[in-house]
Amino acid sequence: MTAENGGLSDDERRELEELRAEKARREEAQQAQRERAELKRLKAEQERTHAEVEKDRKARELRERNAKLMEPDDDLRMPTGQKVVLLALAVIAVAIVLVMTLGH
């Protein structure tokens, strides 16, 4: 087929192939650009997820540590005998104050 019969000449075929190859290169470049953008977005999302997980972990540890600090330790609890002695001293002190104020 020739250009007169409706077919393409050799020059036209080469030009068509060059244009097709150029179009394919542009499309590949655009695809690569889209993939780089998606990779960047996914990495950012992954970093946000890791940051949120780390933040949640630290918050949980802090809550657990604070809860532990709020619980009285065995060292801080007052023995029952000591409570009885302090209560007896308080009763004696109140009795002394009452005697002194009512005695006059």
C-alpha positions as CSV (number, residue, x, y, z in Angstrom):
1,M,0.0,0.0,0.0
2,T,1.2,3.5,-0.7
3,A,0.0,6.9,0.2
4,E,-2.1,7.0,-3.0
5,N,-4.0,3.9,-2.0
6,G,-4.8,5.2,1.5
7,G,-1.8,3.5,3.2
8,L,1.0,5.2,5.0
9,S,4.4,5.9,3.5
10,D,7.5,4.7,5.1
11,D,8.2,8.2,6.5
12,E,4.6,8.5,7.8
13,R,5.0,5.0,9.5
14,R,8.3,6.1,11.1
15,E,6.7,9.4,12.3
16,L,3.7,7.4,13.6
17,E,5.9,5.0,15.5
18,E,8.0,7.9,16.9
19,L,4.8,9.6,18.1
20,R,3.5,6.4,19.6
21,A,6.8,5.8,21.4
22,E,6.9,9.4,22.6
23,K,3.3,9.0,23.9
24,A,4.2,5.8,25.6
25,R,7.2,7.5,27.3
26,R,5.0,10.3,28.5
27,E,2.4,7.9,29.8
28,E,5.2,5.9,31.6
29,A,6.6,9.1,33.1
30,Q,3.1,10.1,34.2
31,Q,2.5,6.6,35.7
32,A,5.9,6.8,37.5
33,Q,5.0,10.2,38.8
34,R,1.6,8.9,40.1
35,E,3.4,5.9,41.7
36,R,5.9,8.2,43.4
37,A,3.1,10.4,44.7
38,E,1.3,7.4,46.0
39,L,4.4,6.0,47.6
40,K,5.0,9.4,49.3
41,R,1.4,9.5,50.5
42,L,1.5,5.9,51.8
43,K,4.8,6.5,53.6
44,A,3.3,9.7,55.2
45,E,0.3,7.7,56.3
46,Q,2.5,4.9,57.7
47,E,4.5,7.5,59.6
48,R,1.3,9.1,61.0
49,T,0.1,5.6,62.0
50,H,3.4,4.8,63.7
51,A,3.4,8.2,65.4
52,E,-0.2,7.7,66.7
53,V,0.7,4.2,67.9
54,E,3.7,5.5,69.7
55,K,1.7,8.4,71.2
56,D,-1.0,6.0,72.4
57,R,1.7,3.7,73.9
58,K,3.3,6.6,75.8
59,A,-0.1,7.9,77.0
60,R,-1.0,4.4,78.2
61,E,2.3,4.0,80.0
62,L,1.9,7.4,81.6
63,R,-1.7,6.6,82.7
64,E,-0.4,3.3,84.2
65,R,2.5,5.0,86.0
66,N,0.2,7.7,87.3
67,A,-2.4,5.1,88.5
68,K,0.4,3.3,90.2
69,L,1.5,6.5,91.9
70,M,-2.0,7.1,93.1
71,E,-2.2,3.7,94.8
72,P,-0.8,3.7,98.3
73,D,2.1,1.4,98.7
74,D,2.5,-0.9,101.6
75,D,5.1,1.5,103.0
76,L,2.6,4.4,103.0
77,R,-0.3,2.5,104.7
78,M,-0.6,3.2,108.4
79,P,-0.7,0.0,110.5
80,T,-3.8,-0.5,112.5
81,G,-2.0,-0.3,115.8
82,Q,-0.6,3.2,114.9
83,K,-4.2,4.3,114.0
84,V,-5.5,3.2,117.4
85,V,-2.7,5.0,119.2
86,L,-3.3,8.2,117.2
87,L,-7.1,8.0,117.9
88,A,-6.4,7.5,121.6
89,L,-4.1,10.5,121.6
90,A,-6.8,12.6,119.8
91,V,-9.5,11.5,122.3
92,I,-7.1,12.4,125.2
93,A,-6.4,15.8,123.7
94,V,-10.1,16.5,123.3
95,A,-10.7,15.4,126.8
96,I,-8.0,17.7,128.2
97,V,-9.3,20.6,126.2
98,L,-12.9,20.0,127.5
99,V,-11.7,19.6,131.1
100,M,-9.7,22.8,130.9
101,T,-12.5,24.8,129.3
102,L,-15.3,23.4,131.5
103,G,-13.2,23.4,134.7
104,H,-12.9,27.1,135.0
